[in-house]
Amino acid sequence: MIKKILVTGGTGYIGSHSLVDLIEKGFEVISIDNCSRSFETSLDGVKQITGNSVKNYKIDLCDLEAVKAVFEEHKDITGIIHFAAYKSVPESIEKPLMYFRNNIESLTNILQCTEDYNIDYFVFSSSCSVYGEPQSLPVTEDTPVQEAQCAYARTKQMGEQMLQDIAQASKTKFIALRYFNPVGAHETAVIGEKSIDKPNNLVPIITETALGIREKMTVFGTDWKSRDGSCVRDYIHVCDIAEAHTMALKYLIKNTEAPNFDIINLGTGNGVSVLEAIVAFEEVSGKKLNYDLGPKREGDVGLIYSNCRKAKETFGWEAQRDIKVMMKSAWDWQLNQN
């Protein structure tokens, strides 16, 4: 039987790639996304890649009655992948209350419907930001969670705690996927990372600088304890992340003995510095970037990368695409947009 999956934030960056992977793996999908931080036109790209039109309900997840109406219309939903959330670290530092209201209230509402409509499976979009400034590397799922560096990270910590508590009293199976730094775009360059506002993430800033949309970019921090003094991140291709969500769902469906709540890292296991990422981009694009070196930013974690052994052991997932593939796909996407 084909299972119907609700993807919240389905018109967003990771959400749209997840829709593609779910469709290609035989699932039926619907989306809820108010498009406050994304573009509904991404669903045109999903259709172009898969041949399938995806129904999006353009409602605010903070409106419980509107969310319930979707579940009333689709009483055959068996699983939920919850991406929808605000995600800007600088904005969350400036407007913490907005982040708590949006990210926590929307999660509360979707969890209420999960309970009311007896949804079997729930995959939560978490983040490596929950680890704060880790005391040791690489980060495993057992690494102690440190003080959150911003309100965004705090909402992910709180979200995980909510799921853990609810799982003790629910028949729903929950997995929180803590992923590291999603980058890149679909190989067709039809969907990719697109922001309503100026992007705060490294790779879109790189591609915009290369294209001349930005005059130059800034590398924040030169004295982190890394090989070259710049921040180190575990960059992971968005299509690898999308595949992990589908595999996590399949794992829950097939394994009745799976724990009610689990946490799993998604990353490559390799730390790449900002300056190394710039070099990788310059190699695949043939473009020299105009950048300067600046001070550290508030809320930034210096070095973080993953140990992802648990994902492979649990449901057979590991990242397939390296930093050059990530940069090449992001550049192709940027060129296609222009």
N, C-alpha and C positions, 0 to 999 in steps of 0.2 A: 504494500500500500504506500502510495506517495504521501509523504508527510509535509504538512504546511508549517512553514517557519515564519514568524514575525521578526523582522529586523528593524529595530528602532535606530534612527539616524541613518536610514538606508540611502539617502541622497548625498551623504557625506563621503569623505575620502575613503576610510576603511570600509564603511558600510556599503558603498557601491561596488567595491571590489569583492566584498563578501557575497553580495547578491549574485554576482557573476559566477563565483565558485559554487555556491549552493545550487544554482540552476544547472550548471554543467555536471554536477554530481547527482542530479535527479530529484532535487527538492522543489516543492512549490513555495513561492515566497510572496509576502506582502511587506510593505514598508510603512512606518510612521515617521514623519519628519516634517517639522514646521518650516524648514528651509531658512531659519533665522541665521544660520552660519554656513549654509551650503546652497547648492543650485539644483533645482529639480531637473534641469537639463541633463544631469549626469545619468538619469534613467534612460535618456535617448541613447547614450553610450552603451548602457547595459543591454538595451535592445539590439543595438548594432552588433555587439559582440555575440550575444546568445540567441538572438531571434525572438526573444520573449519580452513582452511588455509587462512591467511590474506596476501594480497598483500602489500608489502612495497616498496615504491619508495625511493631508497637510494640517495637522492639528498640534496643539501644544500638549506635551505629555504632563504638564502641570495641571491640565484640565481633566480631572478624573472622569467626569461624565462623558466627555468626548472620547476618552480612551476606552471606556466601557462599551461605548457604542460600536467601536471596531470589533471588540470581542463578541458582542451580540451578533454582529454580521458574519463573523468567521468563528463559529463554534468548533471548527475542526483544527484550530491551531494546536500543534503538539509541542512546539518549542519556540523559545525566544532567544535572540541574540541582542543584547542591549548595549548599543554604542552611544546613544544620544547623550551628549553632555557638552558643556563648555569646557575648553581645554587649554586656554592660553595662560601660561604661568605669569607673565607680567600683568595681565588684566586681572587675574585672580588675586594678586597682591594688592592691586589698586581697589578692587571691588569684591572683597571676600563675601559679603552678604549676598550679592547677586549669584555667586557661585554656589553657596550653600542652598539658597532658595531653588535655583534651577536644577542643579545636579541631584540634590537629595530628594526634593519633592517629586521630581519626575521618576526617580528610581522607586520611591515609596508607592507611587501610583501604579507603576507597571508591576511591582511585586503584589500589590493588592489584587490586580486582575489575574496574576499568575495563580494566586490562591483561590480567588472566586471562581475561576473558570478551569481549575484543575489541570494546569499546564504541566506536562511531564518533565521538560528539560529547560534549563536556563543557563545561558553562557553570558558572563559579565565581562565587559571590556574594562579591565583594570590597567595598572601602569606600574612600571618600575619606580615611579616617583614615590610609591608607598615606602620604599626602603630608606628615603631620605639620603643622608650622607653615610654610606655603608662603612663599617669599620674594617671590613676585609673583602677582597675580591678573589675570584668571581662571586657574584651574588647567587645563592641558591634559595629555594623556597623556604628553607629553615633559617636564613639570615635574619637576625632580629630587625624588626621594623623600627626605624628611628623617627625622631621628631620630623613632622612634615615641614618642607621648606616653603610651602605656599598653600593657599586655600584649595587650589585644584587638587594637589596631592592629598590634602586632608579629606576631601570628598571621596576620593578613591579608597582611602583607609576606612572611612566610615561606611562606604558602600560594601566593602568586603565584610566588615563586622556585622552589618545588617543581614547579609546573606547567610553568614555563619549561624546567627541566632535563629533566623527563620527556618533554616534547613533542619534544625532539631525538632521542629514541630510540623514539618511539611512533608508531603509525599514527593514533592518536586526534587529533582537532582540538579545541583548547582555546581558550576565550575567558574572560577575567576581566573582569567588569563592575564597575567602581568606581562605586558609586552614593553619592549624597550623603545627604540626610536624608529618608527615606521617611516620609510622613504620610498621613492621610486613611483612607478606608474605601470599600468597594464601594458604588456608588450605591443599592443595595437596602437598605443598612444591616444586611445579614444576616451579613456577615463584616467584621472590622476588627481593630484593634490591641487585644489583650487580654493582660495580663501575670499570671503566677502571683503575683509579688510586687508591691509598689508600683512603678509605672513610673518610670523615670528620664528618659524622653523628654519633650520639651516639650509636644507637643500633647495626649497623654493627661493630663498634669498640668493643662493649661489646661481641658480638658473636665471633669475631676473637680472642679476648683475652681469652675467655673461651676455645677455641679450641687450643690455643697455637700458632696461627699464629702471634700474637703479644705477646711479653713477659709480658707487662703490659699496662695499660691505665691510663690516667690522668683525674681527675675531675677538671675542670677549675673554680677556685673561691671558696672560703670558707666563705666569709663574705657578700654574697648577703642577702637581707632582706627576707629570707625564713625560713621555719621551721628548716632546718639543715644547712643553709649557702650556699647550692649549688643552681645552676640555677633551675628555675621552668619553665616547658613547658607543653603545652596541647598536649600530644601524642595521635594520632588518627590512627586507623588501615587503611592500604592502601585500603582494600576492602570496608570499609565504605566510603572512599573518592571516589572510583570508582563508587559505587552505587549512590552517590550524583550527579555525573556528568550525569549519565543516567537519574536520576529523574529530574534534572534541564532541560535537553533537552525535556523530556516528558511534563514538565510543560509549556515550551515555545510553543511546538507543539499544546497543547490542549487549551491554554489560549490566545486568540487573543487580549485580553485586557491587557496582561502583559506589563509592562513598556519597553520602548526601551532599557533602560540600568538599570541594578540593581547590587547591591553588596551584597553578602551573605557570612557570616562566616561558616566555617566547623571545628568543634572541638568537644570534649567531654564535655566541660565546667568544666573539672577538671584539676587543676594544679598538676603536679607530678614533684618532684625534681629529679635531676640526681641521688642522692644517693638512693632515693626511687625506682627509675627505676632499679638500680643495685640490690637492695634487691628483687624486683619482679622477676628479671631474675634468681637470685640465687635460689629462691623458686621453680620455674617451671623447672629449668634445673638440679638442684642438684649440680651445680658447684659453687665453690668459686672463685670470681674474684680477680686478682692481680691488684690493682690500687693504685695510690698515689694522693695526693692533690696538685694542682698547682695554679699558679696565674691566674687571669682573662685574657681572650683573647680579643684583639681588635675586635670591631664589635659585640660582644655578648650583647644581651639584658638580663637583670637579671631575671625578672619575667614577664610571659605573659600567660594568658589563656583566653578562649573565653566564650561569651554568644552566644549560637547558637539557640536561640528561633526563630529567623526569618526564618531559614532553615525549621524548623518544620511547622511553620505557612504558609510558602509560598508553599512548595511542599512536605511536609510530611516526611522530612528526619530527622533522629537523629542517632547518633552513637550507634552501637549495641555491640561492642567488647571492653572489658576492658583491662587494662595494662597487666594482666597476659596472656590473649589470644594473645595480641600483641607480648609479649616476647616469648611465646611458639611457635608461628608460625615462628618468626624470627629465633629461634634456630633450629627448624625442617628444615627450608630452608638452614641454614648454614651447618648442618650435611649432607643434601642431596647434597650440592655442593662438599663435601669432601669425 
